[in-house]
């Protein structure tokens, strides 16, 4: 498997141009690569490392640290069931059990057709929909005990493509690409950083002087 496709690599270079330091583009490029393949392939991570000037091991380490990045294949749709306190009280565990039975996999597993990967997740910030499920980080619910057929309907709509406009395949966080590069001259950015660092040191020194009563 190759790294980034030609047009994706071109967009990756545009993303890199947005940052004063190339290494700062590492995570955005990881998301870009994941949108291409659904996960971060070793070849894509090597390509990213080359583009931002780091060792491939650093890209792999980043991918293994963040939950939204996957260094192993996952399903077309990542189904996250929240079992944190608000969802738990409203039936989150029942929803998770139902999802396991419906998909035939435990959390971390992927269905045989490669359509769904199931995850048990911490709070996704959609407590008003408790118990909530996320499909590729788009939120749905509530799916309360006694009305779990609505969750089955969600899975059916995802599989049929009925929700393609609302829920893109895994890895696609945004369908809008930023096309314009860094418009502020790099020297201006660096000089402003130097000035901000100097001002911060002065504030820290002033605070330290006040802390010891001006005795130093």
NORLIN-V925125 format. One record per residue. N is the residue number from 1. RES is the residue in one small letter. PHI is phi in degrees with one decimal (NA if undefined). OMEGA is omega in degrees with one decimal (none if undefined). D_LAST is the distance of its C-alpha to the last C-alpha in Angstrom with 1 decimal. Layout:
n=N res=RES phi=PHI omega=OMEGA d_last=D_LAST
n=N res=RES phi=PHI omega=OMEGA d_last=D_LAST
//
This chain:
n=1 res=x phi=NA omega=-177.9 d_last=62.8
n=2 res=x phi=-80.1 omega=177.7 d_last=61.1
n=3 res=x phi=-81.2 omega=-179.8 d_last=57.6
n=4 res=x phi=-75.5 omega=175.4 d_last=57.0
n=5 res=x phi=-62.8 omega=-173.9 d_last=60.1
n=6 res=x phi=-56.8 omega=-178.2 d_last=60.4
n=7 res=x phi=-71.2 omega=177.1 d_last=59.7
n=8 res=x phi=-67.4 omega=178.4 d_last=56.9
n=9 res=x phi=-63.9 omega=178.2 d_last=55.3
n=10 res=x phi=-64.2 omega=177.8 d_last=55.6
n=11 res=x phi=-67.6 omega=177.5 d_last=53.8
n=12 res=x phi=-61.7 omega=178.3 d_last=51.1
n=13 res=x phi=-65.5 omega=176.5 d_last=50.4
n=14 res=x phi=-66.7 omega=177.6 d_last=50.1
n=15 res=x phi=-63.2 omega=178.9 d_last=47.6
n=16 res=x phi=-57.8 omega=-177.9 d_last=45.6
n=17 res=x phi=-67.3 omega=179.7 d_last=45.6
n=18 res=x phi=-76.8 omega=-171.7 d_last=43.8
n=19 res=x phi=-112.1 omega=176.0 d_last=40.5
n=20 res=x phi=-59.5 omega=177.8 d_last=38.2
n=21 res=x phi=-115.2 omega=-175.1 d_last=38.0
n=22 res=x phi=-58.1 omega=-176.2 d_last=41.4
n=23 res=x phi=-60.1 omega=-179.4 d_last=40.0
n=24 res=x phi=-66.7 omega=-179.3 d_last=39.0
n=25 res=x phi=-87.8 omega=-173.3 d_last=42.7
n=26 res=x phi=-58.0 omega=-176.5 d_last=43.4
n=27 res=x phi=-67.1 omega=175.6 d_last=43.8
n=28 res=x phi=-56.3 omega=178.3 d_last=45.8
n=29 res=x phi=-71.4 omega=175.2 d_last=48.1
n=30 res=x phi=-62.2 omega=177.9 d_last=48.5
n=31 res=x phi=-64.7 omega=179.1 d_last=49.8
n=32 res=x phi=-63.8 omega=179.5 d_last=52.0
n=33 res=x phi=-66.3 omega=179.7 d_last=53.6
n=34 res=x phi=-67.9 omega=175.5 d_last=54.1
n=35 res=x phi=-65.6 omega=179.9 d_last=55.9
n=36 res=x phi=-73.4 omega=-171.2 d_last=58.2
n=37 res=x phi=-112.1 omega=-176.1 d_last=59.2
n=38 res=x phi=88.2 omega=175.7 d_last=58.0
n=39 res=x phi=-159.4 omega=-178.5 d_last=55.7
n=40 res=x phi=-92.3 omega=179.2 d_last=53.6
n=41 res=x phi=-73.5 omega=176.9 d_last=56.0
n=42 res=x phi=-56.5 omega=-179.4 d_last=54.8
n=43 res=x phi=-66.7 omega=178.6 d_last=56.2
n=44 res=x phi=-66.0 omega=179.3 d_last=54.3
n=45 res=x phi=-65.4 omega=176.3 d_last=51.0
n=46 res=x phi=-65.4 omega=179.0 d_last=51.7
n=47 res=x phi=-64.2 omega=178.4 d_last=52.5
n=48 res=x phi=-61.7 omega=179.4 d_last=49.3
n=49 res=x phi=-57.6 omega=179.2 d_last=47.3
n=50 res=x phi=-64.9 omega=-176.8 d_last=49.0
n=51 res=x phi=-68.9 omega=-176.1 d_last=48.3
n=52 res=x phi=-104.6 omega=173.5 d_last=44.6
n=53 res=x phi=75.7 omega=176.1 d_last=44.0
n=54 res=x phi=-127.2 omega=176.3 d_last=43.1
n=55 res=x phi=-77.0 omega=177.6 d_last=44.9
n=56 res=x phi=-54.4 omega=179.3 d_last=47.6
n=57 res=x phi=-63.3 omega=178.3 d_last=45.9
n=58 res=x phi=-69.6 omega=176.7 d_last=42.9
n=59 res=x phi=-65.1 omega=179.4 d_last=45.4
n=60 res=x phi=-62.9 omega=178.3 d_last=47.2
n=61 res=x phi=-64.1 omega=177.0 d_last=43.9
n=62 res=x phi=-65.6 omega=-178.9 d_last=43.1
n=63 res=x phi=-62.6 omega=-178.3 d_last=46.7
n=64 res=x phi=-79.6 omega=-176.5 d_last=46.6
n=65 res=x phi=-87.3 omega=-172.9 d_last=43.3
n=66 res=x phi=-93.8 omega=-176.8 d_last=44.3
n=67 res=x phi=-62.8 omega=-176.0 d_last=47.2
n=68 res=x phi=-82.6 omega=177.0 d_last=48.6
n=69 res=x phi=-109.5 omega=-175.9 d_last=49.2
n=70 res=x phi=-126.8 omega=178.2 d_last=52.0
n=71 res=x phi=-98.3 omega=173.4 d_last=52.7
n=72 res=x phi=-133.6 omega=-179.4 d_last=56.1
n=73 res=x phi=-59.3 omega=174.6 d_last=59.0
n=74 res=x phi=-129.3 omega=-178.1 d_last=59.1
n=75 res=x phi=-70.5 omega=176.3 d_last=61.7
n=76 res=x phi=-59.9 omega=177.8 d_last=62.4
n=77 res=x phi=-125.3 omega=177.4 d_last=61.0
n=78 res=x phi=-94.9 omega=-177.4 d_last=58.0
n=79 res=x phi=-100.7 omega=-179.6 d_last=58.7
n=80 res=x phi=-105.7 omega=178.1 d_last=55.7
n=81 res=x phi=-104.7 omega=-179.4 d_last=56.4
n=82 res=x phi=-81.0 omega=176.1 d_last=53.5
n=83 res=x phi=-123.9 omega=175.5 d_last=53.5
n=84 res=x phi=-74.4 omega=-161.9 d_last=50.2
n=85 res=x phi=-55.1 omega=-177.4 d_last=50.3
n=86 res=x phi=-63.7 omega=178.9 d_last=51.9
n=87 res=x phi=-69.4 omega=179.5 d_last=54.5
n=88 res=x phi=-58.5 omega=-177.7 d_last=55.0
n=89 res=x phi=-68.0 omega=-178.3 d_last=56.0
n=90 res=x phi=-97.6 omega=176.4 d_last=58.4
n=91 res=x phi=113.8 omega=-178.8 d_last=60.1
n=92 res=x phi=-61.8 omega=-180.0 d_last=57.9
n=93 res=x phi=-68.3 omega=176.3 d_last=59.2
n=94 res=x phi=-64.0 omega=177.6 d_last=62.7
n=95 res=x phi=-64.6 omega=179.0 d_last=62.1
n=96 res=x phi=-62.3 omega=178.7 d_last=60.6
n=97 res=x phi=-61.5 omega=178.4 d_last=63.7
n=98 res=x phi=-62.7 omega=179.8 d_last=66.0
n=99 res=x phi=-63.4 omega=177.6 d_last=64.3
n=100 res=x phi=-60.5 omega=-179.3 d_last=64.7
n=101 res=x phi=-67.4 omega=-177.2 d_last=68.4
n=102 res=x phi=-68.7 omega=-176.7 d_last=69.0
n=103 res=x phi=-91.9 omega=-179.5 d_last=67.5
n=104 res=x phi=74.7 omega=178.5 d_last=68.4
n=105 res=x phi=-138.7 omega=173.1 d_last=65.0
n=106 res=x phi=-88.9 omega=176.7 d_last=62.1
n=107 res=x phi=-53.0 omega=-175.2 d_last=58.5
n=108 res=x phi=97.2 omega=-177.8 d_last=57.6
n=109 res=x phi=-94.5 omega=179.4 d_last=61.2
n=110 res=x phi=-122.4 omega=179.7 d_last=63.1
n=111 res=x phi=-63.4 omega=-175.0 d_last=66.7
n=112 res=x phi=-59.6 omega=-179.4 d_last=69.4
n=113 res=x phi=-82.4 omega=178.7 d_last=70.0
n=114 res=x phi=72.8 omega=-176.8 d_last=66.3
n=115 res=x phi=-81.5 omega=-172.9 d_last=66.1
n=116 res=x phi=-127.8 omega=166.6 d_last=63.5
n=117 res=x phi=-117.3 omega=-177.2 d_last=60.6
n=118 res=x phi=-100.7 omega=176.9 d_last=59.5
n=119 res=x phi=-136.0 omega=167.5 d_last=56.0
n=120 res=x phi=-97.0 omega=-171.3 d_last=54.5
n=121 res=x phi=-122.5 omega=172.5 d_last=51.2
n=122 res=x phi=-79.4 omega=-174.6 d_last=48.3
n=123 res=x phi=-50.3 omega=178.3 d_last=47.8
n=124 res=x phi=-105.3 omega=175.1 d_last=48.8
n=125 res=x phi=74.3 omega=178.1 d_last=47.8
n=126 res=x phi=-124.7 omega=-173.7 d_last=51.3
n=127 res=x phi=-64.7 omega=177.6 d_last=51.6
n=128 res=x phi=-70.9 omega=178.6 d_last=54.0
n=129 res=x phi=-111.0 omega=-175.0 d_last=56.5
n=130 res=x phi=-64.5 omega=-9.7 d_last=56.1
n=131 res=x phi=-76.0 omega=-170.1 d_last=57.5
n=132 res=x phi=-107.3 omega=171.1 d_last=56.6
n=133 res=x phi=-125.3 omega=177.2 d_last=57.6
n=134 res=x phi=-112.3 omega=174.9 d_last=56.1
n=135 res=x phi=-116.7 omega=-175.2 d_last=58.3
n=136 res=x phi=51.8 omega=175.6 d_last=56.2
n=137 res=x phi=67.5 omega=166.2 d_last=53.4
n=138 res=x phi=-109.3 omega=-164.8 d_last=55.7
n=139 res=x phi=-100.1 omega=-179.3 d_last=55.9
n=140 res=x phi=-137.5 omega=178.0 d_last=59.1
n=141 res=x phi=144.0 omega=3.6 d_last=60.1
n=142 res=x phi=-78.9 omega=175.6 d_last=60.5
n=143 res=x phi=-119.0 omega=-173.8 d_last=62.7
n=144 res=x phi=-88.0 omega=175.7 d_last=63.5
n=145 res=x phi=-54.1 omega=-178.0 d_last=65.9
n=146 res=x phi=98.9 omega=178.4 d_last=69.4
n=147 res=x phi=-137.0 omega=-175.7 d_last=68.9
n=148 res=x phi=-75.5 omega=174.5 d_last=67.7
n=149 res=x phi=-64.3 omega=177.2 d_last=70.5
n=150 res=x phi=-69.3 omega=174.7 d_last=68.2
n=151 res=x phi=-69.8 omega=176.4 d_last=66.0
n=152 res=x phi=-60.5 omega=179.0 d_last=69.1
n=153 res=x phi=-65.8 omega=177.0 d_last=69.9
n=154 res=x phi=-60.3 omega=180.0 d_last=66.4
n=155 res=x phi=-60.9 omega=-179.6 d_last=67.1
n=156 res=x phi=-64.7 omega=179.9 d_last=70.5
n=157 res=x phi=-67.9 omega=176.7 d_last=69.3
n=158 res=x phi=-65.2 omega=-177.1 d_last=66.6
n=159 res=x phi=-64.5 omega=-177.8 d_last=69.2
n=160 res=x phi=-81.7 omega=-177.1 d_last=71.8
n=161 res=x phi=88.8 omega=-178.4 d_last=69.4
n=162 res=x phi=-65.4 omega=-178.6 d_last=69.8
n=163 res=x phi=-109.2 omega=-177.3 d_last=66.0
n=164 res=x phi=-58.7 omega=-179.8 d_last=65.3
n=165 res=x phi=-71.2 omega=-177.4 d_last=64.2
n=166 res=x phi=-94.6 omega=-174.3 d_last=61.7
n=167 res=x phi=-125.8 omega=175.7 d_last=60.6
n=168 res=x phi=-70.2 omega=180.0 d_last=60.4
n=169 res=x phi=-65.4 omega=-173.3 d_last=60.7
n=170 res=x phi=-57.2 omega=177.5 d_last=57.7
n=171 res=x phi=104.1 omega=-177.7 d_last=54.9
n=172 res=x phi=-89.7 omega=178.5 d_last=55.4
n=173 res=x phi=-88.1 omega=-179.1 d_last=52.4
n=174 res=x phi=-141.8 omega=179.2 d_last=53.2
n=175 res=x phi=-95.1 omega=178.8 d_last=56.4
n=176 res=x phi=-103.6 omega=-179.7 d_last=54.9
n=177 res=x phi=-97.3 omega=175.6 d_last=53.6
n=178 res=x phi=-78.6 omega=-173.1 d_last=51.0
n=179 res=x phi=-101.2 omega=-174.7 d_last=52.5
n=180 res=x phi=-90.3 omega=-177.5 d_last=50.1
n=181 res=x phi=-88.6 omega=-179.8 d_last=47.5
n=182 res=x phi=-67.4 omega=-175.5 d_last=44.0
n=183 res=x phi=-99.1 omega=177.3 d_last=44.4
n=184 res=x phi=-88.8 omega=179.4 d_last=41.0
n=185 res=x phi=-54.0 omega=-176.4 d_last=40.7
n=186 res=x phi=-59.2 omega=178.9 d_last=38.7
n=187 res=x phi=-61.3 omega=178.3 d_last=36.6
n=188 res=x phi=-67.0 omega=178.3 d_last=35.6
n=189 res=x phi=-62.4 omega=-178.3 d_last=34.6
n=190 res=x phi=-66.1 omega=-179.8 d_last=32.5
n=191 res=x phi=-66.1 omega=177.5 d_last=30.8
n=192 res=x phi=-66.8 omega=177.6 d_last=30.1
n=193 res=x phi=-64.1 omega=178.8 d_last=28.5
n=194 res=x phi=-61.6 omega=-179.9 d_last=26.2
n=195 res=x phi=-64.1 omega=179.4 d_last=25.2
n=196 res=x phi=-66.6 omega=177.4 d_last=24.6
n=197 res=x phi=-63.0 omega=179.7 d_last=22.5
n=198 res=x phi=-64.6 omega=179.0 d_last=20.3
n=199 res=x phi=-64.9 omega=178.6 d_last=20.1
n=200 res=x phi=-65.2 omega=178.3 d_last=19.3
n=201 res=x phi=-64.0 omega=178.8 d_last=16.3
n=202 res=x phi=-64.6 omega=178.5 d_last=15.0
n=203 res=x phi=-64.4 omega=179.2 d_last=15.5
n=204 res=x phi=-64.5 omega=179.3 d_last=13.9
n=205 res=x phi=-65.8 omega=178.8 d_last=10.6
n=206 res=x phi=-64.4 omega=179.1 d_last=11.0
n=207 res=x phi=-65.4 omega=178.4 d_last=11.9
n=208 res=x phi=-65.8 omega=178.3 d_last=9.0
n=209 res=x phi=-63.2 omega=179.8 d_last=6.6
n=210 res=x phi=-68.5 omega=-178.9 d_last=9.5
n=211 res=x phi=-65.5 omega=-179.2 d_last=9.8
n=212 res=x phi=-100.3 omega=175.7 d_last=7.0
n=213 res=x phi=72.1 omega=179.3 d_last=8.0
n=214 res=x phi=74.2 omega=-177.5 d_last=5.6
n=215 res=x phi=-79.1 omega=-176.1 d_last=3.8
n=216 res=x phi=-79.7 omega=none d_last=0.0
//
